[in-house]
Amino acid sequence: MQFIDIQAQYAVLKEKMDAAIHAVLEHGQFIMGPEVAALEEEIGEYLNVKHVITCANGTDALQLLYMSYGIGQGDAVFCPDITFVATVEPACMLGAVPVFCDVETQSFNICPSSLERQVQAVIREGKYRPRAIIAVDFLGNPADYDALQVIAEKYNILLIEDAAQSFGGEYKGKKCGAFGASAASSFFPAKPLGCYGDGGAVITNDDTIADICRSLRFHGKGASKYENIRIGMNSRLDTIQAAVLRVKLKALKEFEMDRRQETAARYDDALGERFQLLNVGEGSLSAYAQYAFLARDTKERDIIAARLTEKSIPSMVYYPYPQHTLEVFKNAPTYGEKFAASNDYCARTLSIPMHPYLDKDTQDTIISAVMGATS
Ligand SMILES: *Cc1c(COP(=O)(O)O)cnc(C)c1O
């Protein structure tokens, strides 16, 4: 059994996938070939957003955004205490200081009141300029954008969406990737829309930011690639990966996202009797990059994981460590925040297999193994 079964997906999409990859081999435009522009167009249409600028990976997409907004030295960047390090890492590379915020105890997304306390603490201290809120759609579940927008406006801070885990998710009728001033997503193979290597995209309705990102991903090019106007990066999506993603985007739209919802609903029904689940808000749709639940305590979580391993059922912990505890962030200011919810979450969470090709029998096997692991 696979945790995320990319081979099962390939078996279903094989004919279209092979043809799409082959077409690139035939035309030979491996960098910025026609599939790249076509994919950007198709994603923009799906998300109902004006500009999609693909790039080498999700981390670069965030970096392109941070660079295009001029985030750097002296800036405070706020993000949830539970995420992957890549959310804030590129801002730190540019000289900004990460300020972690505790998470909510239902969705485990960034907690608006912890965020506001941290913003006020930064203002009070006067050492850094509150600059950007990086909201993460944790495991695919949209953050509370209405609440975050209010804080962003009240303190005049940029709101950016890290939609790396939430491609295909929704919040109040809008697709994830369409929130905040701009968003970034990732096409790492295990994400809801993944390619066969690394890939990512900047997503924005802002014409100026889109122009700057297009320049930055191509060595800061100006009118042509040899008229360079700024220091940039080499961060483009390979044409072959764009071809792969076009096939997968179609499958995601046609049936994959529905299957993720069906699987999650069956897990919820069965596991909800015994375990705390991650709350998906009214009007939200999680993309279920991962399916997680919370055991009673670390001991129970570890017993369940061990029992699953005995039965050859893979499980993972997303994530074992809150960001504020990481060695790399030991000097980040915490302003007295206790991180009660993020510490508790990381101690109890477990993720079980979730992907669109998980049949009902396999789901039942997983469910009974989890339910039978402890009593
Ligand atoms: C995966 C991920 C990223 C980074 O994406 P890559 O394509 O791996 O660089 C950023 N933020 C979050 C929340 C992620 O899960």
The ligand as an SDF file (V2000), in Angstrom:
LIG
                    3D

 15 15  0  0  0  0  0  0  0  0999 V2000
    5.4840   21.8540   -0.1800 C   0  0  0  0  0  0  0  0  0  0  0  0
    5.3300   23.1530    0.4930 C   0  0  0  0  0  0  0  0  0  0  0  0
    6.0690   24.2900    0.1130 C   0  0  0  0  0  0  0  0  0  0  0  0
    7.2160   24.2450   -0.8400 C   0  0  0  0  0  0  0  0  0  0  0  0
    6.9810   23.6770   -2.0540 O   0  0  0  0  0  0  0  0  0  0  0  0
    8.1740   22.9860   -2.8890 P   0  0  0  0  0  0  0  0  0  0  0  0
    7.5910   22.8350   -4.2410 O   0  0  0  0  0  0  0  0  0  0  0  0
    8.5040   21.7040   -2.2290 O   0  0  0  0  0  0  0  0  0  0  0  0
    9.3360   23.9380   -2.8930 O   0  0  0  0  0  0  0  0  0  0  0  0
    5.7740   25.4880    0.7310 C   0  0  0  0  0  0  0  0  0  0  0  0
    4.8350   25.5810    1.6750 N   0  0  0  0  0  0  0  0  0  0  0  0
    4.1200   24.5150    2.0780 C   0  0  0  0  0  0  0  0  0  0  0  0
    3.0600   24.6940    3.1170 C   0  0  0  0  0  0  0  0  0  0  0  0
    4.3550   23.2630    1.5100 C   0  0  0  0  0  0  0  0  0  0  0  0
    3.6520   22.1980    1.9370 O   0  0  0  0  0  0  0  0  0  0  0  0
  1  2  1  0
  2  3  1  0
  2 14  2  0
  3  4  1  0
  3 10  2  0
  4  5  1  0
  5  6  1  0
  6  7  2  0
  6  8  1  0
  6  9  1  0
 10 11  1  0
 11 12  2  0
 12 13  1  0
 12 14  1  0
 14 15  1  0
M  END
$$$$
